[in-house]
Amino acid sequence: MSGVEVNKLILAALTTLLVVLLIGNVVNELSHREPLERNAYAVAVPDTDTGGEPAPTAPVAAAPELESVTPLLASADLAAGEKVARKRCSSCHTFNDGGSNKIGPNLWGVVGKQKAAADGFRYSNAIREKGGVWSYDDLNAFLAKPKNFIKGTLMNFPGFKSVEDRAAIIAYLRQQSDSPLPLPE
């Protein structure tokens, strides 16, 4: 290969590099946008220079009131409750007497039972510290949004929006017991 041919190859490589850089700069200029006037996602930063006084806090909007399942329990559709529970809950829970624990505990007799009391299941600290029994109201709140009812629960489920679905599931769970808890009056 002669010196002229080597020079042609080097010149071709440099020209290609220059064209690629030029195209990159043109595309960058064409797609360049002005900075936003305000951030799309606002991050609250507390004012640290308050002269020793605590910084004022914005009022927190109250959470919407959770609709009670109590009036719906007596007329809840057990078959619909079973269907929804089997479809949405059975991948993590079992419902039969003496059933095994899965990712979540067996739910036989859960209505009226102490929280965090299924034999052989290792509960999160959050649910063990919550204490009490699984009342109709507690089950309603938990099924609506588990992470809101028990902060720190490991149950990774978004909840049921429909109060009718929650009532049907609770009515079905109530029947999964040797001695179902009486319905509230």
Stockholm file with secondary structure:
# STOCKHOLM 1.0

chainA/1-185         MSGVEVNKLILAALTTLLVVLLIGNVVNELSHREPLERNAYAVAVPDTDTGGEPAPTAPVAAAPELESVTPLLASADLAAGEKVARKRCSSCHTFNDGGSNKIGPNLWGVVGKQKAAADGFRYSNAIREKGGVWSYDDLNAFLAKPKNFIKGTLMNFPGFKSVEDRAAIIAYLRQQSDSPLPLPE
#=GR chainA/1-185 SS CCHHHHHHHHHHHHHHHHHHHHHHHHHHHHHCCCCCSSCSSCCCCCCCCSTTSCCCCCCCCCCCCCCCSHHHHTTCCHHHHHHHHHHHTTTTCCCSTTCCCCSSCCCTTCTTSBTTCCTTCCCCHHHHHHCSBCCHHHHHHHHHCHHHHSTTCCCCCCCCCCHHHHHHHHHHHHHSSSSCCCCCC
#=GC SS_cons         CCHHHHHHHHHHHHHHHHHHHHHHHHHHHHHCCCCCSSCSSCCCCCCCCSTTSCCCCCCCCCCCCCCCSHHHHTTCCHHHHHHHHHHHTTTTCCCSTTCCCCSSCCCTTCTTSBTTCCTTCCCCHHHHHHCSBCCHHHHHHHHHCHHHHSTTCCCCCCCCCCHHHHHHHHHHHHHSSSSCCCCCC
//
